[in-house]
């Protein structure tokens, strides 16, 4: 009995192991388990099942090759509003798919972060609420000071609220005209959907929202629409400090040689 208990407690939970392969989030994989789509060594997996090296795991009868995705695979993308084909143009890797971190609504665009590592996606999702993001918002006409004060209040529908840091007219934007004006809004933990709701609650007619900053990550001018690049290791650590490698311990200073006892 104890041997069976030891075997059951060994290995790694199935949903965690598959999330590390970039197959999906833990929650999504749990729904696959509940639906009976996953098997381990020919047996239908149950919630709480664990896998070890050498176990044969299949999804809908197809063998899953357990090769871990590179954890640093996080892409910064410049998505155009309405672009549905961006993910299709990203680097392909067998058996993996990209997961968007706090994705912008389809009709909007700008900075998007995507990863093929399910565990890393989970860590990034957890940090969203702490990140100050900046958005450029195009509205019809000019907003009054009363409207701007309403935006600064951060009130959403119901009891929901967004921590707005600043909102201002973007005087430097060359696309601003008498008909359309661009505004910059900075808010902690805000999604593109939240920003649209903020403006529409003030009666503004919003035609476009672009995310330009996600915490310490900015959408540089050199990255054209439809293009992407990989985040650097330092950028990733700036987003999720716990991913920083352990400090290098310097070798102890060489001990002083004992004084000679000669003569």
Wavefront OBJ file of the C-alpha trace (Angstrom):
o trace
v 0.000 0.000 0.000
v 2.781 2.389 0.932
v 4.524 1.607 -2.350
v 1.423 2.605 -4.292
v 1.155 5.802 -2.280
v 4.787 6.649 -2.978
v 4.271 6.045 -6.706
v 1.142 8.240 -6.789
v 2.938 11.106 -5.073
v 5.930 10.930 -7.431
v 6.277 12.862 -10.662
v 4.561 16.072 -11.699
v 0.891 16.944 -12.009
v -0.317 16.306 -15.545
v -1.743 19.790 -16.116
v 1.498 21.415 -14.965
v 3.677 19.189 -17.130
v 1.598 19.879 -20.257
v 1.407 23.609 -19.538
v 5.202 23.672 -19.469
v 5.139 22.281 -22.995
v 3.080 25.252 -24.158
v -0.017 23.164 -24.919
v -2.313 25.451 -22.953
v -2.971 26.927 -19.532
v -3.367 24.681 -16.491
v -7.066 25.515 -16.291
v -7.621 24.648 -19.938
v -5.768 21.352 -19.579
v -7.882 20.498 -16.522
v -10.973 20.731 -18.743
v -9.331 18.248 -21.138
v -8.772 15.863 -18.228
v -12.391 16.214 -17.085
v -13.544 15.501 -20.642
v -11.497 12.293 -20.758
v -9.316 13.499 -23.634
v -5.985 12.654 -21.970
v -4.541 9.214 -21.260
v -1.432 8.084 -19.370
v 0.016 4.751 -20.440
v -3.309 3.827 -22.024
v -5.445 4.753 -18.989
v -7.816 7.739 -18.981
v -6.257 10.423 -16.764
v -8.098 11.817 -13.759
v -7.677 15.180 -12.035
v -4.660 14.973 -9.765
v -2.878 12.463 -11.997
v 0.900 12.722 -12.112
v 3.369 11.844 -14.836
v 6.981 10.760 -14.721
v 9.759 10.394 -17.245
v 8.915 7.501 -19.541
v 5.132 7.785 -19.185
v 3.205 7.816 -22.477
v 0.746 10.708 -22.558
v -1.785 11.091 -25.355
v -4.294 13.824 -26.190
v -7.231 12.586 -28.255
v -5.130 9.536 -29.098
v -2.131 11.536 -30.311
v 1.194 11.012 -28.556
v 2.559 14.075 -26.779
v 6.312 14.354 -26.953
v 7.481 15.754 -23.650
v 10.063 18.313 -24.656
v 9.954 21.501 -22.647
v 9.487 24.811 -24.441
v 12.240 27.386 -24.021
v 11.139 29.474 -21.019
v 12.502 32.686 -22.511
v 10.209 32.448 -25.547
v 8.182 35.635 -25.008
v 7.417 37.761 -28.035
v 6.651 41.460 -28.154
v 4.314 42.042 -31.111
v 3.030 45.193 -32.794
v -0.485 44.226 -33.778
v -2.571 46.312 -36.136
v -6.233 46.835 -35.166
v -8.327 44.015 -36.592
v -5.318 41.855 -37.506
v -6.393 38.221 -37.038
v -3.379 36.661 -38.736
v -0.567 37.847 -36.448
v -0.296 34.574 -34.523
v -0.207 32.610 -37.783
v 2.934 34.528 -38.787
v 4.799 33.790 -35.555
v 7.509 31.095 -35.389
v 5.941 27.653 -35.407
v 6.923 24.914 -32.984
v 5.367 21.444 -33.136
v 2.640 20.870 -30.599
v 2.743 24.364 -29.134
v 0.552 27.400 -29.467
v 0.982 30.990 -28.370
v -0.895 32.418 -25.395
v -1.604 36.158 -25.288
v -0.999 38.025 -22.021
v -3.878 40.441 -21.306
v -4.748 40.609 -25.034
v -6.164 43.739 -26.607
v -9.671 43.507 -28.120
v -9.699 42.571 -31.794
v -10.743 46.061 -32.937
v -7.795 47.645 -31.100
v -4.061 46.958 -31.269
v -0.578 48.025 -30.308
v 1.699 46.140 -27.938
v 0.926 42.469 -27.383
v 2.930 39.930 -25.382
v 2.700 36.248 -26.326
v 4.456 33.126 -25.125
v 4.441 29.452 -26.018
v 5.306 28.449 -22.434
v 2.146 27.763 -20.420
v 3.855 28.086 -17.030
v 5.461 31.370 -18.029
v 2.107 32.628 -19.330
v 0.653 31.946 -15.890
v 3.413 33.941 -14.192
v 2.924 36.841 -16.609
v -0.851 36.836 -16.116
v -0.313 37.072 -12.360
v 1.824 40.191 -12.752
v -0.659 42.074 -14.980
v -2.502 43.703 -12.067
v 0.754 45.291 -10.860
v 1.854 46.715 -14.212
v 1.238 50.324 -15.237
v 0.206 50.259 -18.892
v -0.100 53.215 -21.254
v -2.665 53.519 -24.018
v -3.207 55.954 -26.880
v -6.929 56.536 -27.372
v -8.489 58.241 -30.403
v -11.861 59.868 -29.758
v -14.240 62.003 -31.739
v -13.939 65.652 -30.768
v -12.391 67.230 -27.682
v -12.952 66.014 -24.128
v -13.784 68.635 -21.520
v -11.942 68.962 -18.230
v -14.977 67.420 -16.532
v -14.640 64.387 -18.809
v -10.929 64.124 -17.997
v -11.693 64.287 -14.274
v -14.217 61.496 -14.776
v -11.549 59.385 -16.481
v -9.108 60.030 -13.641
v -11.699 58.664 -11.240
v -11.253 55.248 -12.858
v -14.848 54.101 -12.331
v -15.997 51.151 -14.454
v -19.392 49.488 -14.645
v -20.739 48.228 -11.335
v -18.277 48.279 -8.459
v -15.233 47.775 -10.690
v -12.469 50.334 -10.658
v -9.172 51.032 -12.423
v -6.204 52.799 -10.836
v -5.712 55.628 -13.361
v -2.304 57.274 -12.989
v -2.671 59.998 -15.614
v -4.722 61.047 -18.628
v -3.838 63.888 -20.993
v -4.291 65.201 -24.505
v -1.493 64.050 -26.788
v -0.439 67.373 -28.279
v 2.532 65.816 -30.078
v 0.453 63.380 -32.124
v 0.363 64.482 -35.750
v -2.804 62.469 -36.467
v -4.931 64.626 -34.152
v -7.395 66.735 -36.141
v -10.452 68.829 -35.390
v -12.575 65.698 -35.801
v -10.378 63.212 -33.953
v -8.116 63.722 -30.952
v -5.635 61.359 -29.335
v -5.340 61.043 -25.580
v -2.767 59.182 -23.491
v -3.931 57.228 -20.454
v -1.757 55.414 -17.909
v -3.397 52.967 -15.523
v -2.287 50.135 -13.292
v -3.636 46.702 -14.189
v -5.918 48.029 -16.944
v -6.869 46.037 -20.028
v -7.829 47.473 -23.409
v -11.451 46.593 -22.614
v -11.237 48.571 -19.356
v -9.875 51.635 -21.151
v -12.649 51.611 -23.755
v -15.247 51.304 -21.003
v -13.684 54.219 -19.088
v -13.953 56.553 -22.073
v -17.399 55.406 -23.137
v -18.730 55.996 -19.612
v -17.795 59.655 -20.161
v -19.779 59.745 -23.401
v -16.693 59.670 -25.627
v -16.909 58.047 -29.056
v -13.790 55.869 -29.228
v -12.519 54.857 -32.667
v -9.180 53.285 -31.745
v -7.078 52.200 -28.763
v -3.401 51.290 -29.005
v -1.374 49.951 -26.086
v 2.090 51.541 -26.141
v 3.554 50.387 -22.800
v 3.140 47.244 -20.707
v 4.915 47.943 -17.422
v 8.627 48.401 -18.253
v 8.133 47.181 -21.843
v 7.494 49.801 -24.519
v 6.482 49.591 -28.151
v 9.492 51.106 -29.876
v 9.052 53.061 -33.100
v 11.408 50.756 -34.981
v 9.018 47.806 -34.635
v 6.626 48.140 -37.574
v 3.027 46.978 -37.485
v 2.769 43.248 -37.942
v 6.346 42.706 -36.742
v 7.612 41.066 -33.556
v 10.775 40.478 -31.562
v 11.763 38.336 -28.593
v 11.979 39.924 -25.168
v 15.461 40.044 -23.735
v 16.249 38.207 -20.504
v 16.502 41.525 -18.654
v 13.104 42.677 -19.955
v 11.526 39.428 -18.817
v 13.034 39.761 -15.334
v 11.813 43.376 -15.175
v 8.276 42.037 -15.705
v 8.611 39.041 -13.374
v 11.461 39.603 -10.887
v 11.166 36.055 -9.495
v 12.531 34.774 -12.825
v 15.897 36.390 -12.125
v 18.719 33.841 -11.971
v 20.227 33.262 -8.534
v 23.109 35.593 -7.682
v 26.564 34.339 -8.494
v 28.491 33.640 -5.322
v 32.054 34.758 -5.763
v 34.739 32.404 -4.687
v 36.083 33.126 -1.238
v 39.157 35.246 -1.185
v 42.294 33.218 -1.098
v 43.369 32.635 2.444
v 46.478 34.411 3.531
v 49.404 32.100 3.620
v 50.427 31.235 7.127
v 53.680 32.905 8.191
v 56.748 30.807 7.747
v 58.090 29.103 10.841
v 61.620 28.956 9.564
v 64.408 29.571 11.833
l 1 2 3 4 5 6 7 8 9 10 11 12 13 14 15 16 17 18 19 20 21 22 23 24 25 26 27 28 29 30 31 32 33 34 35 36 37 38 39 40 41 42 43 44 45 46 47 48 49 50 51 52 53 54 55 56 57 58 59 60 61 62 63 64 65 66 67 68 69 70 71 72 73 74 75 76 77 78 79 80 81 82 83 84 85 86 87 88 89 90 91 92 93 94 95 96 97 98 99 100 101 102 103 104 105 106 107 108 109 110 111 112 113 114 115 116 117 118 119 120 121 122 123 124 125 126 127 128 129 130 131 132 133 134 135 136 137 138 139 140 141 142 143 144 145 146 147 148 149 150 151 152 153 154 155 156 157 158 159 160 161 162 163 164 165 166 167 168 169 170 171 172 173 174 175 176 177 178 179 180 181 182 183 184 185 186 187 188 189 190 191 192 193 194 195 196 197 198 199 200 201 202 203 204 205 206 207 208 209 210 211 212 213 214 215 216 217 218 219 220 221 222 223 224 225 226 227 228 229 230 231 232 233 234 235 236 237 238 239 240 241 242 243 244 245 246 247 248 249 250 251 252 253 254 255 256 257 258 259 260 261 262 263
